[in-house]
Amino acid sequence: MSVSIVGTYHSKVGRLKEETLYSLLVEAGKGALEDANLTGKDIDAVYVGNYSGGGFNHQEHLAPYAIEIDEGLRFKPCIRVENACASGSTAVEEAMMAIQAGKIKTALVIGVEKMTSLNTKGVTDVLAMASYYPVEGSKGYTFPGLYAEYAKGYMKKYGYSIEELYDTLAHISVKAHKNAMSNPLAQMHVEYTHEAAKSVHDKNPMIADPLKLSDCSLISDGAAALVLTTTENAKAMKDEVVEIQSLVHASDHLSIVEGKRSNYELTAAKYAVKKALEEVNLTIDDIDVAEVHDCFTITELLIYEALGLAPDGKGREALDNGIVYPGGKLPVNLSGGLKAKGHPVGATGASMHVLIARQLLGNAIGLQAEGAEIGLTLNIGGSGATNIASILKRIK
């Protein structure tokens, strides 16, 4: 049984001082229901993607608060889903599986995170719990430090010099910030020059060698939501809908530093993308637009290779050939991505699905990929342990 998106909503992303975890959840849920022309009575279950309401906001038991969206949700199952930065996409997956199993017909999926209630050290400590804590977080590894392992591994594997790395990652950072300038919901509306992003200086300090501030995503608040239902039901509701044609979830070893998985490629992400495309008899050449998990610029570089846009060790070619830029063959992160749109952790996967659905319906938030019919999302949790790839298509 196929599943389609019939309603979406995306909040502003940023340091939202006036918003709480609760207000963001309600805002997103109400918005998605309104977009779908539904009420709480039409929803069979609610799935809330949230990484750490407990760590950031002292609120672990969060999902039942969704009833405040609409009294019609009272007595419906409300489920919180946690899977690090992939919590939002995992919530989408759980809702899809329930619909496909015939257990429910229509679901409300919300991704939400309120991170800025803590200072930077507090946020860093909470995020460290998404690592393999006994050998990573407890030993002082931060997530910039864990992804720096990929940058160092990549340089060693492919003979990349530090100058080449700085230059390549700067191009990715500049692209993200330029794209975000057109996104009214993005956290950062500040452009980088290539030189400023490439160099270490007082406004661009080293965070975890060789990753600089310009290579790191943001501490963010935000929420996104979507209404899922059977495609048969969706077609009866709207003239055009977006079908989630495939969703593949691939897990890998939790730790990056123990050496059980590669430190120079996103092996499980590559598997998830390949499998998701194979399930619907497509290749990467069939994809018109993508939102991917650029938590760090090195991650986006590795994702170019995981998508098959460039050979292993030559992800830079996707930049040099213009493939991933606006107007390119496969524009990546037209929203500004996690780097500049922002990364409210539990909301990110839901955000990606909303952004791609809007692209395919021709009413993008920000830059529009003209004529896009098929889109891809790739959401990653932890340092590459959780990987979820989705293929979405506009249907009539």
C-alpha positions in Angstrom: 0.0 0.0 0.0 1.5 3.3 -1.1 1.6 6.4 1.2 1.3 10.1 0.2 1.7 13.5 1.8 -1.4 15.6 1.8 -0.4 18.4 4.2 2.8 20.1 5.2 4.0 22.9 7.5 7.4 24.4 8.3 8.2 26.8 11.1 10.8 29.5 11.1 14.2 28.0 12.2 16.6 29.9 14.5 17.1 31.1 18.0 13.4 31.5 18.6 13.3 33.1 22.1 9.6 33.5 22.1 8.9 29.8 21.3 8.9 26.7 23.5 9.1 23.1 22.7 5.4 22.9 23.2 4.5 26.0 21.1 6.6 24.8 18.2 5.0 21.3 18.3 1.5 22.8 18.3 2.3 25.4 15.6 3.6 22.7 13.2 0.8 20.3 13.9 -1.9 22.9 13.4 -0.3 24.1 10.2 -0.1 20.7 8.6 -3.7 19.8 9.5 -4.9 23.1 8.1 -2.9 22.5 4.9 -4.5 19.1 4.6 -8.0 20.5 5.3 -8.4 18.0 8.1 -9.1 18.1 11.9 -7.8 16.0 14.7 -10.8 13.7 14.3 -9.5 12.7 10.8 -6.1 11.6 12.3 -5.6 8.0 13.5 -2.2 8.4 15.2 0.4 11.1 15.8 4.2 10.5 15.6 6.5 13.0 17.1 10.2 13.0 16.1 12.2 14.5 18.9 15.8 13.8 19.9 16.1 15.1 23.4 13.2 17.0 24.9 14.6 15.7 28.2 18.2 17.0 27.7 17.2 20.3 26.2 13.9 21.0 28.0 13.4 18.6 30.9 10.5 17.0 28.9 11.0 13.4 27.8 7.3 12.4 27.8 6.3 14.7 24.9 4.0 13.0 22.4 0.7 13.3 24.3 1.1 17.1 24.2 0.1 16.8 20.6 -3.5 16.7 21.9 -3.2 20.4 22.4 -3.1 20.8 18.6 -6.7 19.7 18.3 -9.1 18.1 20.9 -10.0 15.6 18.2 -6.6 13.9 18.9 -7.6 13.0 22.4 -7.6 9.2 22.9 -5.6 8.7 19.7 -2.2 7.0 20.0 0.6 9.6 20.2 4.1 8.2 19.9 7.5 9.9 20.4 10.3 8.7 18.1 14.0 9.2 19.0 16.8 8.3 16.6 19.3 11.2 17.1 19.3 13.5 14.1 17.2 11.1 12.1 14.3 11.2 14.6 12.1 13.1 12.1 12.6 10.6 9.2 12.2 7.7 11.6 8.8 9.2 12.7 7.8 9.3 9.0 8.9 5.7 8.6 6.9 4.5 11.6 3.8 6.3 10.4 4.3 4.8 6.9 4.6 1.3 8.2 1.4 1.6 10.3 -0.5 2.8 7.2 1.0 0.1 5.0 0.1 -2.5 7.6 -3.5 -1.3 7.5 -3.4 -0.5 11.2 -4.2 3.2 10.5 -5.3 5.3 7.5 -4.0 8.8 8.2 -1.2 10.0 10.4 0.2 13.3 11.6 4.0 13.4 11.8 5.8 16.2 13.6 9.5 16.8 14.0 10.4 19.3 16.7 13.4 20.5 18.8 14.1 23.4 21.1 17.8 23.5 21.5 18.6 27.1 22.5 17.3 26.8 26.0 20.9 25.6 26.8 24.2 27.4 26.2 26.7 26.0 23.7 28.4 23.7 26.3 25.0 22.3 27.4 23.9 21.6 23.8 27.3 19.9 23.1 26.8 17.7 26.2 23.3 16.7 25.1 24.4 16.0 21.5 27.3 13.9 22.8 24.7 11.3 24.0 24.0 10.5 20.3 27.6 9.2 20.1 28.7 5.8 21.5 29.1 7.5 24.8 31.5 5.0 26.6 34.3 5.6 24.0 33.3 8.9 22.4 31.1 11.3 24.4 32.6 10.4 27.7 36.1 10.8 26.4 35.5 14.3 25.2 34.5 13.7 21.6 32.0 16.3 20.3 30.2 15.9 17.1 32.5 18.3 15.3 35.3 16.1 16.5 33.6 12.9 15.3 33.0 14.3 11.8 36.5 15.6 11.8 37.5 11.9 11.9 35.9 11.7 8.4 37.8 14.7 7.1 41.1 13.2 8.3 40.2 9.8 7.1 39.2 11.2 3.7 42.5 13.1 3.3 44.5 10.0 4.3 42.6 7.6 2.0 42.6 9.8 -1.1 45.8 11.8 -0.7 43.9 15.1 -0.2 46.0 18.0 1.1 44.7 20.2 3.8 44.6 23.1 1.3 42.5 21.1 -1.1 40.1 20.2 1.7 39.7 23.8 2.9 39.0 24.9 -0.6 36.4 22.2 -1.3 34.6 22.6 2.0 34.5 26.4 1.5 32.6 25.9 -1.8 30.0 23.8 0.0 29.6 26.4 2.8 29.3 29.3 0.4 26.6 27.4 -1.6 24.6 26.7 1.6 24.6 30.3 2.8 23.8 31.7 -0.7 20.8 29.3 -1.1 19.6 30.2 2.4 19.4 33.9 1.4 16.3 33.0 -0.6 14.7 30.9 2.2 12.5 33.2 4.4 12.4 30.5 7.1 16.2 30.0 7.3 18.2 30.7 10.4 21.2 32.3 8.6 20.8 35.1 6.1 24.5 35.9 5.9 26.6 35.1 2.9 30.2 33.9 3.1 32.9 34.7 0.6 35.0 31.7 -0.4 38.1 33.2 1.1 36.4 33.9 4.4 35.1 30.3 4.6 38.4 28.8 3.5 40.6 30.6 6.0 41.0 30.3 9.8 40.5 33.7 11.4 38.9 35.3 14.4 35.4 35.1 12.9 36.0 31.6 11.6 37.9 29.7 14.3 38.9 26.1 14.2 36.3 24.0 16.0 37.7 20.5 15.6 40.7 20.3 13.3 40.3 20.4 10.3 36.7 21.7 10.6 36.2 25.4 11.1 33.1 27.3 12.2 32.1 27.7 8.6 32.0 23.9 8.3 29.5 23.4 11.1 25.7 23.4 11.2 23.8 25.5 13.7 22.2 25.3 17.1 18.5 25.7 16.2 14.9 25.7 17.3 12.2 24.7 14.9 9.5 22.3 13.8 8.0 20.7 10.7 5.0 18.5 10.2 3.3 16.5 7.5 0.0 14.5 7.1 0.4 11.1 5.6 -2.4 8.9 4.3 -3.0 6.1 1.7 -2.4 7.3 -1.8 -5.9 6.2 -2.7 -7.3 8.5 0.0 -4.9 11.3 -1.0 -6.0 11.3 -4.6 -9.6 11.7 -3.4 -8.6 14.7 -1.3 -6.4 16.7 -3.7 -5.6 17.0 -7.4 -1.9 16.7 -6.9 -0.1 14.9 -4.0 3.4 13.7 -3.2 3.9 10.0 -2.9 6.7 8.6 -0.7 7.6 5.9 -3.2 10.4 4.3 -1.2 12.0 4.8 2.2 15.1 2.8 3.2 16.5 2.8 6.7 20.1 1.4 7.0 21.9 1.2 10.4 25.6 0.8 11.0 27.9 0.4 14.0 27.3 3.2 16.5 30.9 4.3 16.9 33.1 5.9 14.3 36.3 5.8 16.4 36.3 2.1 17.1 37.2 1.3 13.5 34.3 -1.0 12.8 33.1 1.2 9.9 34.8 3.5 7.4 36.1 6.9 8.4 36.3 8.1 4.8 32.9 7.3 3.3 29.2 7.1 4.5 28.9 3.3 3.9 25.4 2.8 5.2 24.1 6.0 3.6 25.4 4.8 0.3 23.6 1.5 0.9 20.3 3.3 1.8 20.4 5.5 -1.3 21.2 2.6 -3.6 18.4 0.5 -2.1 15.8 3.3 -2.2 16.5 3.9 -5.9 16.5 0.2 -6.7 13.1 -0.3 -5.1 11.5 2.1 -7.6 13.7 1.2 -10.6 15.4 4.6 -10.7 18.9 5.8 -10.8 20.3 9.1 -9.4 19.9 10.5 -12.9 16.2 10.4 -12.4 16.3 12.6 -9.3 15.5 16.3 -9.8 16.1 17.8 -6.4 17.6 16.6 -3.0 17.7 17.7 0.6 20.6 15.9 2.4 22.2 15.9 5.8 25.0 18.5 5.7 25.5 18.6 9.4 29.1 19.4 8.5 30.5 20.4 5.1 32.6 17.2 5.0 29.3 15.3 5.3 27.9 16.9 2.2 31.1 16.1 0.3 30.8 12.4 1.3 27.1 12.5 0.4 27.9 13.5 -3.2 29.8 10.2 -3.4 27.1 8.3 -1.6 24.5 9.5 -4.1 26.7 8.5 -7.0 27.2 12.1 -8.3 31.0 11.6 -8.3 33.4 8.6 -7.9 34.8 7.8 -4.5 37.4 10.3 -3.5 36.3 12.8 -6.2 33.2 14.4 -4.6 34.7 17.8 -5.6 33.6 17.0 -9.2 30.0 17.5 -8.3 30.8 21.1 -7.4 33.2 21.7 -10.3 30.6 20.4 -12.8 27.8 22.6 -11.3 25.6 19.5 -10.7 24.6 20.5 -7.1 24.0 24.2 -7.6 20.7 25.9 -8.3 19.9 25.2 -12.0 22.3 22.2 -12.0 21.3 18.6 -12.9 20.6 17.8 -9.2 20.4 20.8 -7.0 21.3 19.9 -3.4 20.0 21.7 -0.4 18.2 24.6 -2.1 16.9 25.4 1.4 20.3 26.2 2.7 20.5 22.8 4.3 21.4 22.1 8.0 24.4 24.4 7.5 22.4 27.6 6.9 18.7 26.8 7.1 19.4 25.3 10.5 19.4 22.0 12.3 16.8 21.6 15.0 17.8 18.0 15.5 14.5 16.1 15.9 12.8 18.3 13.3 15.4 17.9 10.5 14.0 14.7 8.9 10.5 16.0 8.8 11.8 19.3 7.5 13.5 17.5 4.6 10.3 15.7 3.6 8.3 18.9 3.8 10.9 20.8 1.7 11.0 18.2 -1.0 7.2 17.8 -1.1 6.9 21.6 -1.5 9.5 21.5 -4.3 7.6 18.8 -6.2 4.3 20.7 -5.9 5.9 23.8 -7.3 5.6 25.9 -4.2 9.0 25.7 -2.7 10.1 27.4 0.5 12.9 29.5 -1.1 14.6 28.5 -4.3 12.5 26.4 -6.7 13.9 23.5 -8.8 11.8 24.2 -11.9 9.8 21.3 -13.2 11.0 18.9 -10.4 8.9 15.7 -10.3 11.1 13.3 -8.3 13.0 14.2 -5.1 15.3 12.6 -2.6 16.0 13.0 1.1 18.9 11.6 3.0 18.8 12.0 6.8 21.6 10.8 9.0 21.7 10.2 12.8 24.7 10.2 15.0 28.1 10.0 13.2 26.6 7.8 10.4 25.0 5.0 12.4 21.4 5.8 11.3 20.7 6.6 7.6 17.3 7.1 6.0 16.8 7.7 2.3 13.4 8.6 0.8 12.3 8.9 -2.8 9.3 11.2 -3.3 7.3 11.8 -6.5 4.5 14.2 -7.5 1.4 12.3 -8.7 -2.0 13.3 -10.0 
